[in-house]
Structures are given as C-alpha cells and as structure tokens.
Amino acid sequence: MNKTVGIIVKILLLGAILALAYFIVIVINKPIKFEKERTRRFDKTINRLKDIRTAQVAYKELYGVYTPDFDTLIDFIKKENIRVVRAIGFVPDTLTEEKALELGIISRDTFYVPIMDSLFNHIDYPIDSLKYIPTGTKSMFIMDTNAVMTGSGVEVKVFQCYALNKEILDGLDHQLIINYNALKKDTCLRVGHLTEANNNAGNWE
C-alpha cells in the first residue's frame, strides 16, 4: 500500500515538474516571439510609410501641396508622370555639372515617365493597398496635411501619416503591447509632422 502511494506521489510530482517546466518555457518564449513578430511588422510598416512619403513628395513637386486623401494620392501615382532631367555627355572631374553645362561640354534632356514606373517599379506593387497598414488587419493609416510657420516667418507645407502601435500589433499579446508602449516616447510609427517642419522625417529615423 505504502509502495503504491509512493509511486503515485512520484508520478504526481513528475507531472508537476513537467508542467512547471512547460510553463517556464512558455513564459520565456512569449516575449521572444512577440519581439520577433513586432520587428517583422514594424519593418513592413516603415517600408510602407517610406513609400507614402515618396508619393507625397512627388505630389508636392507637381502641385505645390501635399494631399490628405489617400484615394487622391493613389490616383496620382497611377495616372501622372514625373519629369526626369538627364545629363548628356561627360562631366570632367575638375568641373561641376552646372559649369560643364554652361561651357557646353554637356547638355540636358528632359523627359517624362509614369510615376508608377519610376517610383513604384517593384514587381506587382500593391498600390491600391497603400492606405492600409501592411499587417493583414485592413486597418488604415491616418494622414493629414497642414501649413506651419518657421522661425524665420516662412510658411511651409507639411504632412503627417502614422499608424498606432496597437493597430500594427493587433492580435498579439495585449499586455505585451501595453508594456512595449509604456517604454516608448511615441506609441505610433509616423512620417512627417503636423506642427513642425521636419523634412518629412520618420520617428524611427
């Protein structure tokens, strides 16, 4: 009888040890898996924000302002052309391109190419998805425009586009998202700024 009880106790103890070991592994691995997935999602989101910035800069070059509307921006990318200036000839090391042009050593040729081909020439680039955070959730970026005054009194057109961390990380462990945000100054990934002229910098740069 005592021998049987001893065996049962050993089995229960072994089970408890295995359960504890499993729990410890889960506790250790959860933050590691979270960080790996966070990095993957942030990288994809940053790349999309860079593409939005590229499109906005091209839009402003043509129209003099940024657009707060994604449909307008996407339509612009699909339909408009961008001017490309190419130098024809060889610029000597001792001269600047402008000086070589002035002396007639080189000439310039201006032509136009579709913006889609010039700036978004990736294979099958999903331009219609430009407005969406690329993490499979169909959440949209938030974008707006403004005009701010610099310290020298010059009005500068600006735009801002961002995605909240909680949207980017949607579906991951809720508490780990809270913990991550608590350690960060910004709880979003953002390009540009609405209240200052920051040369369209991203807050990850």
C-alpha positions as CSV (number, residue, x, y, z in Angstrom):
1,M,0.0,0.0,0.0
2,N,2.7,2.4,1.0
3,K,4.7,1.5,-2.1
4,T,1.7,2.2,-4.3
5,V,1.2,5.6,-2.6
6,G,4.9,6.4,-3.1
7,I,4.6,5.6,-6.8
8,I,1.5,7.8,-7.2
9,V,3.3,10.7,-5.3
10,K,6.3,10.3,-7.6
11,I,4.1,10.3,-10.7
12,L,2.2,13.4,-9.5
13,L,5.5,15.1,-8.6
14,L,7.0,14.3,-12.0
15,G,3.8,15.7,-13.6
16,A,4.0,18.9,-11.6
17,I,7.7,19.3,-12.5
18,L,6.9,18.8,-16.2
19,A,4.0,21.3,-16.0
20,L,6.2,23.8,-14.3
21,A,8.9,23.4,-16.9
22,Y,6.4,23.8,-19.7
23,F,5.0,27.0,-18.0
24,I,8.5,28.4,-17.7
25,V,9.3,27.8,-21.3
26,I,6.1,29.5,-22.4
27,V,6.8,32.5,-20.1
28,I,10.3,32.9,-21.5
29,N,9.3,32.3,-25.2
30,K,6.3,34.6,-25.3
31,P,8.3,37.9,-25.1
32,I,10.8,36.5,-27.6
33,K,8.1,35.5,-30.1
34,F,6.4,38.9,-29.5
35,E,9.6,40.8,-30.3
36,K,10.3,38.8,-33.4
37,E,6.8,39.4,-34.8
38,R,6.9,43.1,-33.7
39,T,10.1,43.7,-35.6
40,R,8.7,42.0,-38.7
41,R,5.5,44.1,-38.6
42,F,7.3,47.3,-37.8
43,D,9.7,46.8,-40.8
44,K,6.8,46.3,-43.2
45,T,5.0,49.3,-41.8
46,I,8.1,51.5,-42.0
47,N,8.6,50.5,-45.7
48,R,5.0,51.4,-46.4
49,L,5.4,54.8,-44.7
50,K,8.5,55.4,-46.8
51,D,6.5,54.7,-50.0
52,I,3.8,57.1,-48.8
53,R,6.4,59.7,-48.2
54,T,7.9,59.2,-51.7
55,A,4.5,59.6,-53.2
56,Q,3.7,62.7,-51.2
57,V,7.0,64.4,-52.2
58,A,6.3,63.7,-55.9
59,Y,2.7,65.0,-55.5
60,K,4.0,68.2,-53.9
61,E,6.6,68.7,-56.7
62,L,3.8,68.7,-59.2
63,Y,1.0,70.5,-57.3
64,G,2.9,72.6,-54.7
65,V,1.0,71.0,-51.8
66,Y,0.6,67.6,-50.1
67,T,-2.7,65.8,-50.2
68,P,-4.6,64.5,-47.1
69,D,-6.5,62.0,-49.1
70,F,-5.2,58.5,-50.0
71,D,-7.5,58.0,-52.9
72,T,-6.2,61.2,-54.5
73,L,-2.6,60.1,-53.8
74,I,-3.2,56.6,-55.3
75,D,-4.9,58.1,-58.4
76,F,-2.0,60.5,-58.8
77,I,0.5,57.6,-58.7
78,K,-1.5,55.6,-61.3
79,K,-2.1,58.4,-63.8
80,E,0.5,61.1,-63.5
81,N,4.0,61.5,-65.0
82,I,7.2,62.8,-63.3
83,R,9.8,64.9,-65.0
84,V,13.3,63.4,-65.3
85,V,16.3,65.5,-66.3
86,R,19.3,63.6,-67.7
87,A,22.7,65.0,-68.4
88,I,24.1,64.0,-71.8
89,G,27.9,64.0,-72.0
90,F,30.8,63.6,-69.6
91,V,31.5,66.0,-66.7
92,P,35.3,66.4,-66.1
93,D,36.4,65.9,-62.5
94,T,37.6,69.5,-62.4
95,L,34.1,70.9,-63.2
96,T,30.7,70.9,-61.6
97,E,27.8,69.8,-63.7
98,E,26.4,73.3,-63.8
99,K,29.8,74.7,-65.1
100,A,30.1,71.9,-67.7
101,L,26.6,72.8,-68.9
102,E,27.5,76.5,-69.1
103,L,30.6,75.6,-71.2
104,G,28.6,73.4,-73.5
105,I,30.5,70.2,-72.5
106,I,27.3,68.5,-71.6
107,S,23.6,69.1,-72.4
108,R,20.4,68.2,-70.6
109,D,17.5,66.2,-71.8
110,T,14.1,66.4,-70.1
111,F,11.5,63.7,-70.5
112,Y,8.6,62.4,-68.6
113,V,7.9,58.9,-67.2
114,P,4.9,57.4,-65.4
115,I,5.2,57.9,-61.6
116,M,4.2,54.3,-61.1
117,D,7.1,53.0,-63.2
118,S,9.6,55.5,-61.9
119,L,8.9,55.4,-58.1
120,F,7.0,52.1,-57.6
121,N,8.6,49.8,-60.0
122,H,8.5,46.8,-57.7
123,I,7.0,43.7,-59.2
124,D,3.2,43.8,-58.7
125,Y,3.4,46.6,-56.2
126,P,0.0,46.7,-54.4
127,I,-0.6,50.4,-55.0
128,D,-4.3,50.1,-54.1
129,S,-3.2,48.9,-50.6
130,L,-1.0,52.0,-50.0
131,K,-3.6,53.3,-47.4
132,Y,-3.6,50.1,-45.4
133,I,-1.2,49.1,-42.5
134,P,0.6,46.0,-44.1
135,T,-0.1,43.6,-41.3
136,G,-3.1,41.8,-42.6
137,T,-5.7,43.7,-40.5
138,K,-7.1,46.1,-43.0
139,S,-6.6,49.0,-40.6
140,M,-5.8,52.3,-42.4
141,F,-3.0,54.8,-41.9
142,I,-4.1,58.2,-40.6
143,M,-2.9,61.0,-42.9
144,D,-3.4,64.8,-42.8
145,T,-1.8,68.0,-44.0
146,N,-1.1,71.4,-42.6
147,A,0.9,74.6,-43.1
148,V,3.3,75.8,-40.3
149,M,5.4,78.9,-39.9
150,T,9.1,78.5,-39.4
151,G,11.1,80.6,-37.0
152,S,12.0,82.9,-39.9
153,G,8.4,83.5,-40.7
154,V,8.2,81.3,-43.8
155,E,5.1,79.2,-44.3
156,V,5.9,75.6,-45.0
157,K,3.5,72.9,-46.3
158,V,3.7,69.7,-44.2
159,F,2.0,66.3,-44.0
160,Q,1.8,63.6,-41.4
161,C,1.0,59.9,-41.8
162,Y,1.0,57.4,-38.9
163,A,-0.2,54.0,-37.6
164,L,-0.7,53.3,-33.9
165,N,1.4,50.6,-32.4
166,K,-1.8,48.9,-31.2
167,E,-3.1,48.7,-34.8
168,I,0.3,47.4,-36.1
169,L,0.5,44.8,-33.4
170,D,-3.2,43.8,-33.4
171,G,-3.7,40.2,-32.5
172,L,-0.5,39.9,-30.4
173,D,-0.5,39.6,-26.6
174,H,-2.4,42.6,-25.2
175,Q,-0.3,43.0,-22.1
176,L,3.0,42.8,-24.0
177,I,1.7,45.6,-26.3
178,I,0.9,47.7,-23.3
179,N,4.4,47.0,-21.8
180,Y,6.1,47.9,-25.1
181,N,4.2,51.2,-25.4
182,A,5.0,52.1,-21.8
183,L,8.7,52.2,-22.7
184,K,8.4,54.3,-25.8
185,K,8.0,58.1,-26.3
186,D,5.7,57.6,-29.3
187,T,3.0,55.0,-29.4
188,C,2.9,55.0,-33.2
189,L,5.1,54.9,-36.3
190,R,4.9,58.2,-38.0
191,V,6.4,60.0,-41.0
192,G,6.2,63.8,-41.2
193,H,4.7,66.1,-38.6
194,L,1.7,68.5,-38.5
195,T,3.1,71.1,-36.1
196,E,6.7,71.4,-37.3
197,A,8.7,71.2,-40.5
198,N,10.9,68.1,-40.0
199,N,11.7,67.5,-43.7
200,N,9.2,64.5,-43.7
201,A,11.4,62.5,-41.3
202,G,10.1,59.3,-39.8
203,N,10.1,58.9,-36.0
204,W,12.1,55.7,-36.4
205,E,15.0,57.5,-38.1
